[in-house]
């Protein structure tokens, strides 16, 4: 019977199980992800080579004129060394590690998840997936509020393949706004990319000027109407939101003139 149970465990029947429990699944980039991994032994003793945790997300990439979705592992965390798990034995192992600053926000169905797994010799590795809600960092939220106050509405959020941005990951999260206030009819859209650091936020703006007449058509066709700006937002702006709003408005006005 023991040999039969071992055979079943290899294909996942009566094998060990793993379940990660997050103490808080609502975080901002840079915050600590705290929780515990609950491991329960199966019908037979099994050797656990490794317990791994990783934060994953997805981004879109154009390949041969079609859009594909690829996975990106933001961080991988090794939780324990090799050990033997006895039948029906229960183990609880706590964990705590920071969410990377480059973690995308989970807006417009952008997935971010914690995947937990046991690396078991000669057996199928049990896995567990828990989704995390990533809200804007206060500095990001300040910028988003300022742009909306200037008369722009967020209409699209995407993680797009871009290996040239300078990030350690092959994608960036783009926030696309359309004007509905004073800038309606003067701009096509405003695109924003964030690069968060421990003490400041770098903001990249792409201002797409509305094409006018034949000259405007040519400019738009050759992407000559797109302008790029970058600036930094520090903690000081949290106390002076109107200054940030004025600064962004001045950048847009300089492009229009």
C-alpha positions, -999 to +999 in steps of 0.1 A: +000+000+000+028+024+008+044+020-026+010+025-042+005+057-022+039+070-032+030+064-069-002+083-064+017+111-047+039+115-077+009+124-098-006+146-071-031+123-055-027+122-018+003+145-020+013+175+001-006+207-003+004+243+001-017+274+009-004+310+012-024+334+034-018+371+030-023+393+060-032+422+037-038+419+000-042+456-006-008+473-009+011+501-026+045+495-044+073+494-019+052+481+010+059+449+028+039+418+017+033+398+049+017+364+053+023+328+060+026+296+041+006+266+053+019+232+043+000+200+049+016+166+044-002+140+023-005+102+026+033+095+025+065+112+036+078+136+009+111+154+006+106+191+000+136+206-019+124+242-018+095+265-010+093+294-034+073+325-036+072+349-065+053+380-075+041+378-111+022+400-136+015+402-173+022+425-202+013+428-239+038+424-267+035+427-305+048+396-322+044+390-360+015+415-362-004+400-333-007+409-297+005+382-272+004+382-234+036+373-216+043+367-179+069+387-160+083+375-126+089+407-106+106+390-077+113+354-065+117+346-028+131+314-014+114+305+019+132+275+032+159+248+028+153+212+021+133+192+047+112+160+050+074+164+054+058+136+073+023+122+065-004+146+076+023+169+092+013+206+093+038+234+090+033+272+091+061+294+078+058+332+079+072+355+053+077+392+047+093+409+018+088+442+000+067+446-031+090+460-059+086+497-066+081+487-103+050+466-095+022+477-118-011+490-103-040+466-106-062+491-125-084+480-154-080+443-146-041+444-146-032+412-127-006+410-100-004+378-080+016+358-055+024+323-065+035+298-039+049+264-047+067+234-032+096+218-051+092+181-044+116+155-057+100+130-082+065+145-078+043+171-092+048+204-074+017+217-057+011+254-063-012+281-049-020+315-064-033+346-045-041+379-063-029+412-048-045+446-052-019+472-059-032+508-054-013+540-063+015+552-041+006+586-026+029+604-050+013+586-080-022+594-067-012+631-064-002+631-101-033+613-112-055+638-092-037+668-107-041+655-143-078+648-137-082+683-122-067+698-153-096+683-174-083+649-184-101+615-180-083+582-177-095+559-203-068+532-207-042+515-186-019+489-201+014+471-194+033+472-227+065+456-238+093+483-237+128+470-230+143+504-237+128+524-209+155+516-184+136+495-160+148+461-148+117+446-163+108+444-200+076+465-198+061+498-186+026+506-174+011+533-195-018+555-183-036+572-212-058+602-207-082+620-230-091+657-226-127+667-219-121+702-204-101+732-217-078+710-237-105+692-256-099+699-293-064+709-287-048+676-277-055+641-287-043+624-255-019+625-226+002+594-218+019+590-184+045+565-172+057+563-136+091+553-123+088+551-085+118+552-062+121+550-024+120+588-019+106+603-051+086+596-083+098+602-118+070+611-142+072+608-180+046+626-201+039+621-237+018+650-250+001+642-283-010+674-300-041+674-321-033+675-358-046+706-377-048+709-414-024+693-440+007+703-420-008+688-389-016+656-408+020+653-419+033+659-384+010+633-370+019+608-397+056+611-388+050+613-350+064+648-351+035+661-330+044+640-300+065+656-273+081+640-243+087+655-209+100+642-176+100+656-141+104+645-105+078+645-077+090+646-041+073+642-008+070+680-005+043+680-032+020+660-009+015+692+011+011+715-020-011+697-046-019+730-064+018+735-071+020+701-088-011+708-108+003+742-119+036+725-129+019+699-151-003+726-167+027+747-175+044+717-192+013+712-214+010+749-222+046+750-233+040+722-257+009+740-272+027+772-277 
